[in-house]
Amino acid sequence: MKRWNIVLTGFGTVGKQIVRLLAQRQDRYRTLYQADVRLVGVARSNGAIYNPDGLAKEQLETLAKSSLPELPEWDGEKWLSSVEADVLIEAGPSDAKTGGPGLRYIRQALAGGMHAIAVSKGALVVDYRGLSALAQANGVQLKISGATAAALPTIDLFTYNLAGCEIKHVEGIFTGTTNFVLTSVMEEGITSEEAIRRAQKMGIAEPDPTYDIDGWDTASKIAILANAVFDAKVNLSDIPRASVRDLSLEQIAGWKRAGQVPKLIGTIRRTADGVKAAVELVAVEATHPFARVNQTTKAIRVETDVMGELLVVGGKSDPVAAAAAALKDLEHLLGR
């Protein structure tokens, strides 16, 4: 039975769910993959816990409900270089401008011969191409399901299910928060400001909802997909964005009169000038498949050369689903 040591960087809501699910699934990994999977280390911004023999199941369950000890003069990169691990799961805060610590951790892991599973998007937005090349050079894999719409299959849809196809066009509802806001204004006749406040009270939107509401989340996901699937050289700054923040009651009434449904849609297109990506607020006709995608549900539609058109709808938008997407990537590594 092969031993797999896992380290986790990032101990927020998603990180804690990863810890919980890993503890639950150890028997599954032994049975299906003959893999002895052990979480040996967990780190956050100012502290960590590490046991080279693996944290016990009871420790993991307790850890998921508590915090980590703070360490003086904490240096995450130095800590990561001192641990013995096969896989890094990076689930820290996302910094789409610099990549933040997550970018440094993933680079360090790949260069040191670890596989890396990215949940936060920042590192991939800033340097997906460089990280992918680094993984290839070191004979390891960079997995990104959790960063590209999590429970909604995106990257695996392209690389597994549509292998060999030419992808002509991609469009999707990639952010559950914005879809909730748009559903609320249309079904309940409230303003977008009211819908955003409601989403915050329900825990769907962050206290500062800017990243989701103003299209940055969708833009980040399609930037990663464009670079990973189309081998594009798309920067986040290249992507036009739309927001759902300032919708007027007149706009909403107009859409209703026209029988249209507004959706925040991320698109990737092949053009004569190369691959183009955009985030657009589109009023789709009632017959469009996205018109029936409501609340926090997400969707993706893909046009191919030989397999025709595919539509995938669903996938939870919550920390458990994001954690499950990361551990799906882990199972792909275990099953190689």
C-alpha positions in Angstrom: 0.0 0.0 0.0 1.5 3.3 -1.0 1.8 6.1 1.5 0.6 9.6 0.5 1.5 12.5 2.7 -0.7 15.6 2.3 -0.1 19.2 3.5 -2.7 21.9 3.4 -2.1 25.6 3.3 -5.1 27.7 4.1 -7.3 27.0 7.1 -10.5 29.0 6.4 -13.9 27.6 5.7 -12.8 25.5 2.7 -9.6 24.3 4.4 -11.6 23.1 7.4 -13.9 21.2 5.1 -11.0 19.6 3.4 -9.7 18.4 6.8 -13.1 17.0 7.7 -13.6 15.2 4.4 -10.0 13.7 4.4 -10.7 12.3 7.9 -13.9 10.7 6.6 -12.4 9.2 3.5 -9.3 7.5 4.7 -11.0 4.0 4.5 -12.2 4.8 1.0 -8.7 5.6 -0.2 -7.4 2.4 1.2 -10.1 0.3 -0.4 -10.3 1.9 -3.8 -6.7 3.0 -4.4 -4.6 0.9 -1.9 -3.5 4.3 -0.7 -2.6 5.2 2.9 -3.5 8.9 2.7 -2.3 11.0 5.7 -2.7 14.7 6.3 0.6 15.5 7.9 0.5 19.3 8.0 -1.9 22.2 8.1 -0.8 25.8 7.9 -2.4 29.2 7.9 -1.0 32.7 7.7 0.7 32.7 11.1 1.1 29.2 12.3 1.0 25.5 11.5 0.7 22.0 12.9 2.8 19.1 11.6 3.3 15.4 12.4 5.4 13.3 9.9 3.4 10.2 10.8 0.1 11.9 10.0 -2.4 13.7 12.2 -4.8 11.1 13.8 -8.4 11.0 12.7 -9.5 12.3 16.1 -7.0 15.2 15.7 -8.3 16.0 12.3 -11.9 16.1 13.5 -10.9 18.3 16.4 -8.8 20.5 14.2 -11.7 21.2 11.8 -13.6 22.8 14.7 -10.7 24.8 16.2 -7.8 27.0 15.3 -4.1 26.5 14.8 -1.4 27.6 17.3 0.3 30.9 16.4 4.1 30.6 15.9 6.6 33.4 16.5 8.4 34.6 13.4 6.3 32.4 11.2 7.7 31.7 7.7 5.4 29.6 5.6 7.9 28.9 2.9 10.5 27.7 5.4 7.9 25.5 7.0 6.9 24.0 3.7 10.5 23.2 2.8 10.8 21.3 6.1 7.9 18.9 5.7 7.9 15.6 3.9 4.8 15.5 1.6 3.6 14.2 -1.8 0.8 16.6 -2.4 0.1 20.2 -1.5 -3.5 21.4 -1.3 -3.4 25.3 -1.4 -6.6 26.8 -0.1 -5.5 30.1 1.3 -6.9 33.6 0.5 -6.9 34.4 -3.2 -4.8 37.4 -4.4 -5.4 37.9 -8.1 -3.0 40.8 -8.3 0.2 39.2 -7.0 -0.7 35.6 -6.4 0.0 36.1 -2.7 1.6 33.3 -0.6 -0.4 30.7 -2.5 1.7 31.4 -5.6 4.9 31.0 -3.7 3.7 27.8 -2.0 2.6 26.2 -5.2 5.9 27.1 -7.0 7.9 25.7 -4.1 5.9 22.5 -4.0 6.1 21.8 -7.7 9.8 22.6 -7.8 10.3 20.2 -4.9 8.5 17.3 -6.6 5.1 17.6 -4.9 1.9 17.5 -6.8 -0.2 20.6 -6.2 -4.0 21.1 -5.9 -5.1 24.7 -6.1 -8.4 25.8 -4.6 -7.7 29.5 -4.4 -7.6 31.2 -7.8 -5.0 34.0 -7.4 -1.9 32.0 -8.1 -3.5 30.5 -11.3 -4.7 33.9 -12.5 -1.3 35.4 -12.1 0.9 32.6 -13.5 -1.0 29.5 -14.7 1.4 29.0 -17.6 4.5 29.2 -15.5 3.1 26.9 -12.9 2.0 24.4 -15.5 5.4 24.4 -17.1 7.1 24.0 -13.7 4.9 21.0 -13.0 5.7 19.4 -16.3 9.5 20.0 -15.8 9.4 18.2 -12.5 7.2 15.3 -13.5 4.3 16.3 -11.2 0.7 17.5 -11.7 -1.0 20.8 -11.1 -4.8 20.2 -10.5 -7.3 23.1 -10.5 -10.8 21.8 -10.2 -11.5 23.7 -7.0 -10.4 27.0 -8.6 -12.5 26.7 -11.7 -16.1 26.6 -10.5 -15.6 23.8 -8.0 -18.5 21.4 -8.0 -19.5 22.5 -11.6 -17.3 20.3 -13.9 -15.2 22.6 -16.1 -11.5 21.7 -16.5 -12.3 18.0 -16.2 -15.0 18.4 -18.8 -12.5 19.7 -21.3 -9.5 17.5 -20.5 -11.3 14.2 -19.9 -14.7 14.2 -21.5 -13.9 16.3 -24.6 -10.3 15.1 -25.1 -9.4 15.3 -28.8 -12.1 17.8 -29.6 -11.6 21.4 -30.8 -13.4 23.7 -28.3 -15.0 26.5 -30.3 -16.9 28.4 -27.8 -17.5 28.4 -24.0 -20.1 30.3 -22.0 -21.2 29.8 -18.4 -22.7 31.0 -15.2 -19.7 30.6 -13.0 -20.6 32.6 -9.9 -23.5 31.5 -7.7 -23.7 34.8 -5.8 -24.4 36.9 -8.9 -26.9 34.4 -10.1 -28.7 34.6 -6.8 -28.8 38.4 -7.0 -30.2 38.3 -10.6 -32.8 35.6 -9.7 -33.9 37.6 -6.7 -34.4 40.9 -8.6 -36.4 39.2 -11.3 -38.6 36.9 -9.1 -39.2 39.3 -6.2 -39.0 42.7 -7.8 -36.4 44.0 -5.4 -33.4 46.2 -6.2 -29.9 44.7 -6.7 -28.8 46.4 -3.5 -31.5 44.6 -1.5 -30.6 41.3 -3.1 -27.0 41.7 -2.3 -27.8 42.5 1.4 -30.0 39.4 1.5 -27.2 37.3 0.0 -24.9 38.6 2.7 -27.3 37.7 5.5 -27.7 34.2 4.1 -23.9 33.7 3.9 -24.0 33.5 0.1 -22.1 36.8 -0.4 -19.1 37.9 1.5 -19.2 41.0 3.8 -17.4 42.8 1.0 -19.1 41.3 -2.1 -17.1 43.2 -4.6 -15.1 40.2 -5.9 -18.3 38.4 -6.9 -20.7 41.2 -7.6 -18.5 43.2 -9.9 -17.5 40.2 -12.1 -14.0 39.6 -10.8 -14.7 36.0 -9.7 -16.1 35.0 -13.1 -13.3 36.8 -14.9 -10.7 34.9 -12.8 -12.3 31.6 -13.6 -12.5 32.2 -17.3 -8.9 33.6 -17.4 -7.7 30.3 -15.8 -9.7 28.2 -18.2 -8.7 30.2 -21.3 -5.0 29.7 -20.4 -5.4 26.0 -19.3 -7.7 24.8 -22.1 -7.0 27.1 -25.0 -3.3 27.7 -24.3 -4.1 31.4 -24.4 -2.1 34.2 -22.9 -5.0 36.0 -21.2 -4.4 38.4 -18.4 -7.2 39.3 -15.9 -6.8 42.9 -17.0 -7.6 41.9 -20.6 -11.1 40.7 -19.7 -14.0 43.2 -19.9 -16.3 42.8 -16.9 -19.9 43.6 -16.1 -21.4 44.1 -12.6 -24.8 43.3 -11.1 -24.5 46.0 -8.5 -26.4 48.9 -10.0 -29.4 47.5 -11.7 -32.4 49.8 -11.9 -36.0 48.9 -11.4 -36.6 50.2 -14.9 -34.1 47.7 -16.3 -35.7 44.9 -14.4 -39.2 45.9 -15.6 -37.9 46.1 -19.2 -36.5 42.6 -19.1 -39.7 41.3 -17.7 -41.8 43.0 -20.5 -39.5 41.5 -23.1 -39.7 38.0 -21.6 -35.9 38.0 -21.0 -33.8 36.8 -18.1 -30.6 38.6 -17.1 -27.5 36.4 -16.5 -23.9 37.3 -15.7 -22.1 35.1 -18.3 -18.4 34.4 -18.7 -17.4 33.6 -22.3 -14.3 32.3 -24.1 -14.3 32.5 -27.9 -11.8 31.6 -30.6 -11.5 34.5 -33.0 -9.3 35.5 -36.0 -7.3 37.6 -33.5 -6.9 34.8 -31.0 -8.7 33.7 -27.9 -11.0 36.4 -26.3 -12.7 36.3 -22.9 -15.3 38.5 -21.4 -17.8 38.8 -18.5 -21.1 40.1 -19.8 -24.5 40.9 -18.4 -26.7 39.3 -21.0 -30.5 39.3 -21.1 -31.1 35.8 -22.6 -34.4 34.8 -24.2 -36.7 32.6 -22.1 -35.9 29.6 -24.4 -32.2 29.8 -23.7 -31.0 27.0 -21.4 -29.5 29.5 -18.9 -32.9 31.2 -18.4 -33.9 28.3 -16.1 -30.6 28.3 -14.1 -31.7 30.0 -10.9 -30.5 30.9 -7.4 -26.9 29.9 -6.7 -26.9 27.2 -9.4 -24.1 27.4 -12.0 -23.9 26.1 -15.6 -21.5 25.8 -18.6 -22.3 25.3 -22.3 -19.6 24.2 -24.7 -19.5 24.1 -28.5 -17.2 21.5 -30.1 -16.2 20.5 -33.6 -17.2 16.8 -33.4 -19.1 16.2 -30.2 -21.6 19.0 -30.8 -22.9 21.1 -28.0 -22.8 20.1 -24.3 -24.6 21.7 -21.4 -23.9 21.0 -17.7 -26.0 22.5 -15.0 -25.7 22.2 -11.2 -23.1 21.9 -8.5 -23.4 23.3 -5.0 -21.9 26.8 -4.3 -20.5 26.3 -0.8 -17.3 25.5 1.1 -18.1 21.8 1.2 -18.5 21.6 -2.6 -15.2 23.5 -3.1 -13.5 21.1 -0.7 -15.0 18.1 -2.5 -13.7 19.4 -5.8 -10.2 19.6 -4.4 -10.4 16.0 -3.1 -11.8 14.9 -6.5 -8.4 16.1 -7.8 -6.7 14.1 -5.1 -8.5 11.0 -6.2 -7.4 11.6 -9.8 -3.8 11.6 -8.5 -4.4 8.5 -6.4 -5.9 6.6 -9.3 -3.3 7.4 -11.9 
